[in-house]
Amino acid sequence: MSNIQRKKLVCFLGEIINNEMKPTATGFFISIKDFNFIATSKHVVFNNKTSSLIDEKLHFFTVSKIAGQTYTKSISAIKKLGNVNWIFHSNKDVDIAIMPVNIEWSKADLLRVPMEQFVGIDKLLELDDLYYLSYQPGIIEKNKVDPIIRTGSISKINKDKTFFIDGFAFPGNSGSPVFFKKRYFKSDNPPLPGSLIGIIGSHITYQDVAISSQTKRPRIIFEENTGLSKVWSVDFLKEIIKSTEFSNQLEKVKKLNSPKK
């Protein structure tokens, strides 16, 4: 898959202000049982502290087949048209959200990741190389969807089925798909390059405290990006797909839409 094709897997999420897209996060498309879903980080669309959705003004933006244009859809319109909603993991702390979406294939020029390319954490090893595609604030052309491609490696596989990567993430990168790239040492049945292995949740920070020389008390706390990022493995996505809520949403989609083009 070329870099141009890879970039068609990703969408930007944000608002439209003064007829311009103002992205704030990243999403991507997956194909499940011949139907299309958008995936992103849960915190992009839901506030855990208030237990409320925050997607009223949210749109997704992706590549259009019409030259010079961007394919745009309102999340509210998607939900209203299909009577669908975001599907979360049963563990409220899992930072993944997916929702069925109807794509106008005559206008949208996008690609989806099929379930056959999902690779669980049991197939991953520390030091595996990876790449991820993201919206990056400060690097964007007006009304154009052109994600950046970052590379990194798995630094630590955690017991809770998350993993840390040696790769920077910043605000805007939340929801980015993470793909397997390469394994440098021999092993049995390594994942295929381009397999989906997780979703960027957030960067990992550390705090440096400035102490007053007179009072010996903390005066300022500096929070720094460690260069490590937390990734939610595909295992969580698979668990969402097995849930009752997913089955209920899928039945609604089946009644309203035909399978993929």
C-alpha positions in Angstrom: 0.0 0.0 0.0 1.4 3.4 -1.0 1.6 6.4 1.3 -1.2 8.0 -0.7 -3.4 5.0 -0.1 -2.5 4.8 3.6 -3.6 8.4 4.1 -7.1 7.5 2.8 -7.6 5.3 5.9 -7.7 8.4 8.1 -10.2 11.1 8.8 -9.9 14.3 10.8 -12.5 15.1 13.5 -13.5 18.6 14.4 -15.8 21.5 13.8 -16.7 23.8 10.9 -16.1 27.4 11.7 -16.6 30.2 9.2 -16.8 27.5 6.4 -13.4 26.1 7.4 -12.6 22.8 9.0 -11.1 23.1 12.4 -9.8 19.6 13.3 -9.0 18.6 16.9 -8.5 14.8 16.6 -8.0 11.8 14.4 -10.3 8.9 13.3 -10.2 6.1 10.8 -12.5 3.6 9.1 -13.0 -0.1 9.7 -15.1 -2.7 7.9 -17.0 -5.2 10.1 -19.3 -7.8 8.7 -19.4 -5.9 5.4 -20.5 -2.7 7.1 -18.6 0.5 7.7 -17.6 2.1 11.0 -15.7 5.1 12.1 -13.3 4.6 15.1 -11.6 7.2 17.3 -10.7 7.8 21.0 -13.6 7.8 23.4 -12.5 11.1 25.0 -12.9 12.8 21.6 -16.7 12.3 21.7 -17.5 11.6 25.4 -16.7 13.2 28.7 -16.2 10.5 31.3 -16.3 13.0 34.2 -19.8 14.3 33.3 -20.9 11.0 31.6 -22.1 13.0 28.6 -21.5 13.1 24.9 -19.5 16.1 23.5 -20.0 15.5 19.8 -22.9 17.9 19.0 -20.8 20.1 16.6 -18.4 17.3 15.5 -17.8 16.5 11.9 -15.5 14.1 10.1 -13.4 15.2 7.2 -11.8 12.9 4.6 -10.5 12.7 1.1 -13.1 13.5 -1.7 -13.3 12.1 -5.2 -14.1 15.6 -6.3 -10.9 17.5 -7.0 -10.3 20.4 -4.6 -12.9 19.4 -2.2 -13.1 17.5 1.2 -15.7 14.9 2.0 -17.5 16.1 5.2 -20.2 14.6 7.3 -21.8 15.8 10.5 -21.8 13.2 13.4 -25.2 14.5 14.5 -26.6 13.9 11.0 -25.1 10.4 10.9 -26.7 9.5 14.2 -30.1 10.9 13.2 -30.2 9.4 9.8 -29.3 5.8 10.9 -30.7 6.0 14.5 -27.2 4.9 15.6 -24.8 6.0 18.3 -21.3 5.6 19.6 -20.4 2.2 21.0 -18.0 2.0 23.9 -16.3 -0.7 25.8 -18.0 -2.1 28.9 -15.0 -0.8 30.9 -15.6 3.0 30.9 -11.9 3.7 31.0 -11.1 2.1 27.7 -10.5 5.0 25.4 -12.1 3.7 22.2 -15.3 4.6 20.4 -16.8 3.3 17.2 -20.0 4.1 15.3 -21.7 2.8 12.1 -21.4 5.3 9.3 -23.1 5.4 5.8 -20.5 6.4 3.2 -21.5 8.1 -0.1 -19.1 6.2 -2.3 -19.7 8.5 -5.3 -18.1 11.3 -3.3 -15.8 9.8 -0.6 -12.3 8.5 -1.6 -11.4 6.5 1.5 -10.2 3.1 2.5 -11.2 0.8 5.4 -9.3 -1.6 7.6 -11.1 -5.0 7.5 -11.3 -7.3 10.5 -8.9 -9.7 8.8 -6.1 -7.2 9.3 -6.7 -6.9 13.1 -3.8 -8.3 15.1 -4.1 -8.8 18.8 -1.5 -8.0 21.5 -0.5 -11.7 21.8 1.1 -11.5 18.4 3.2 -8.4 19.3 6.7 -8.2 20.8 8.6 -5.4 22.4 10.9 -3.7 19.8 8.5 -4.3 17.0 8.5 -1.3 14.6 5.2 0.4 13.8 3.7 3.5 12.2 0.7 5.6 12.8 -1.3 8.2 10.8 -2.5 11.4 12.5 -3.9 14.9 12.3 -1.1 17.2 13.5 -2.0 20.7 14.7 0.3 23.3 12.9 0.8 21.0 9.9 -2.4 21.4 7.8 -3.4 23.0 4.6 -6.6 24.9 4.5 -9.6 22.5 4.1 -7.3 19.6 3.1 -7.1 16.2 4.7 -3.4 15.2 4.6 -2.3 13.3 7.7 1.2 12.9 8.8 2.9 9.5 9.2 4.9 8.8 12.3 7.0 5.8 13.1 8.0 4.2 16.4 8.5 1.0 18.2 6.9 -1.0 21.0 8.6 -0.1 24.3 6.6 -2.0 26.8 3.7 -4.4 26.6 1.4 -4.1 29.6 -0.6 -6.7 31.5 -3.8 -4.8 30.9 -3.5 -5.3 27.1 -2.3 -1.7 26.4 1.2 -1.0 25.3 3.6 1.9 25.3 5.4 3.0 22.2 8.6 5.0 21.6 6.8 7.6 19.5 5.5 11.1 20.2 1.8 11.9 20.4 0.3 15.3 20.8 -3.2 16.8 21.0 -4.8 16.0 17.7 -3.2 12.6 17.4 -5.8 10.9 19.7 -7.7 8.2 17.8 -4.9 7.6 15.3 -4.6 4.0 14.0 -1.4 2.2 14.7 -0.1 -0.4 12.2 2.6 -3.1 12.4 5.7 -2.3 10.3 8.6 -4.6 10.9 10.2 -7.2 13.2 14.0 -7.2 13.1 14.6 -10.6 14.6 13.4 -14.0 13.6 10.2 -15.3 15.2 7.3 -17.6 14.3 4.4 -16.1 12.4 5.1 -12.3 12.8 2.2 -10.0 11.9 1.9 -8.9 8.3 3.1 -5.3 7.6 0.1 -3.0 7.6 -1.8 -5.0 10.2 -3.9 -2.8 12.6 -2.5 -3.3 16.1 -4.0 -0.4 18.2 -5.3 3.1 18.6 -3.4 6.0 20.1 -4.9 7.2 23.4 -2.6 9.8 24.7 1.0 10.8 25.3 2.7 10.0 28.6 4.0 12.9 30.7 6.3 13.4 33.7 6.3 16.3 36.1 9.3 18.4 37.1 8.8 20.5 40.3 10.5 23.8 40.9 11.2 24.3 44.6 11.6 27.8 46.2 15.1 28.3 47.5 13.6 30.3 50.4 10.5 28.4 51.5 11.6 25.0 50.2 8.1 24.6 48.9 6.9 23.7 45.4 6.4 26.8 43.3 5.9 25.6 39.8 5.1 22.2 38.3 6.4 21.7 34.7 4.7 18.8 32.8 6.8 17.4 29.9 6.1 14.9 27.1 8.2 11.8 27.7 8.2 10.8 24.0 6.2 7.7 25.0 2.5 7.2 24.0 -0.2 4.9 25.3 -1.8 2.6 22.7 -5.1 0.7 23.3 -4.6 -2.7 21.6 -6.9 -4.1 19.0 -8.1 -6.6 21.7 -10.3 -3.9 23.1 -11.8 -3.2 19.7 -12.5 -6.9 19.3 -14.3 -7.0 22.7 -16.5 -4.1 21.6 -17.4 -5.9 18.5 -18.5 -8.9 20.6 -20.7 -6.8 22.8 -24.5 -6.8 22.9 -24.6 -3.0 22.2 -22.6 -3.6 19.0 -25.1 -6.3 17.9 -28.0 -3.9 18.5 -26.4 -1.1 16.5 -25.5 -3.6 13.7 -29.1 -4.7 13.4 -30.2 -1.0 13.0 -27.7 -0.6 10.2 -28.8 -3.7 8.4 -32.4 -2.4 8.2 -31.4 0.9 6.8 -28.3 0.3 4.6 -27.1 -2.3 2.1 -23.6 -3.7 2.6 -20.5 -2.0 1.4 -20.4 -0.9 -2.2 
